[in-house]
Amino acid sequence: MFSWSLQNMHVESTVTAVKPARCTAWGAPVNGITGVHLWTFRQTRGGVLATTEEPWAGPHRLRYTAEKRGARTR
């Protein structure tokens, strides 16, 4: 478990997976949204390609996504 802050939100994330040289994942619930951060690593000719995904779940995820894109919500 580790803590961090962003835009006045305090987050306590839990590491959910670690596969050395393959992937790392952690997640946390914040403001009605459960977010998971998945980082995958792939060896390439020039080094390592790191890819990240951040799927969300929860009742507020659609509203938050719409607001971030500039849409009006009720």
KOLKOLKOL-853773 format. One line per 10 residues: their letters; for each residue y, z, x of C-alpha. Coordinates in Angstrom, 1 decimal, always signed. Example, Ala and Ser with C-alpha at 12.3 -4.5 7.8 and 13.67 -1.06 7.14 Angstrom:
<rs>
as) -4.5/+7.8/+12.3 ~ -1.1/+7.1/+13.7;
</rs>
This chain:
<rs>
mfswslqnmh) +0.0/+0.0/+0.0 ~ +3.5/-0.7/+1.2 ~ +7.0/-0.4/-0.3 ~ +10.0/-2.8/-0.3 ~ +13.2/-3.5/-2.2 ~ +14.8/-6.6/-3.6 ~ +17.9/-6.9/-5.8 ~ +18.0/-3.2/-6.8 ~ +14.2/-3.2/-7.5 ~ +11.9/-0.8/-5.7;
vestvtavkp) +8.4/-2.3/-5.3 ~ +5.2/-0.6/-4.3 ~ +2.7/-3.4/-3.5 ~ -1.0/-3.1/-2.9 ~ -2.9/-5.3/-0.5 ~ -5.8/-6.9/-2.4 ~ -7.4/-9.2/+0.1 ~ -7.4/-9.8/+3.9 ~ -9.5/-12.4/+5.5 ~ -8.5/-12.8/+9.1;
arctawgapv) -7.1/-16.2/+9.9 ~ -7.8/-17.3/+6.3 ~ -5.7/-15.4/+3.7 ~ -3.7/-12.3/+2.8 ~ -2.9/-11.2/-0.7 ~ -0.9/-8.4/-2.3 ~ +0.5/-7.6/-5.7 ~ +2.6/-5.2/-7.8 ~ +3.9/-4.6/-11.3 ~ +7.7/-4.8/-11.6;
ngitgvhlwt) +9.8/-4.8/-14.8 ~ +6.8/-5.8/-17.0 ~ +5.7/-8.6/-14.6 ~ +2.7/-8.4/-12.4 ~ +3.1/-10.6/-9.4 ~ +0.5/-11.6/-6.8 ~ +1.5/-13.0/-3.4 ~ -1.2/-15.1/-1.8 ~ -0.8/-16.5/+1.7 ~ -3.4/-18.9/+3.0;
frqtrggvla) -3.6/-20.1/+6.6 ~ -5.1/-23.4/+7.9 ~ -5.5/-24.5/+11.4 ~ -3.8/-27.8/+12.2 ~ -3.4/-29.9/+15.3 ~ +0.0/-28.5/+15.9 ~ -0.7/-24.9/+15.0 ~ -1.2/-23.1/+11.7 ~ -0.1/-24.2/+8.2 ~ +0.8/-21.2/+6.1;
tteepwagph) +1.0/-21.8/+2.3 ~ +2.2/-19.2/-0.3 ~ +1.6/-18.9/-4.0 ~ +3.1/-16.3/-6.4 ~ +1.5/-16.4/-9.8 ~ +2.9/-14.0/-12.5 ~ +1.5/-12.3/-15.5 ~ +2.9/-10.1/-18.2 ~ +5.0/-10.2/-21.3 ~ +8.4/-10.7/-19.5;
rlrytaekrg) +7.3/-13.5/-17.1 ~ +8.4/-16.4/-19.4 ~ +11.8/-14.9/-20.0 ~ +12.4/-14.2/-16.3 ~ +11.3/-17.7/-15.3 ~ +13.6/-19.3/-17.9 ~ +16.6/-17.2/-16.8 ~ +16.0/-18.1/-13.2 ~ +16.1/-21.8/-14.1 ~ +19.4/-21.3/-16.0;
artr) +18.0/-21.5/-19.6 ~ +19.3/-19.3/-22.3 ~ +17.0/-16.6/-23.7 ~ +17.3/-14.3/-26.7;
</rs>
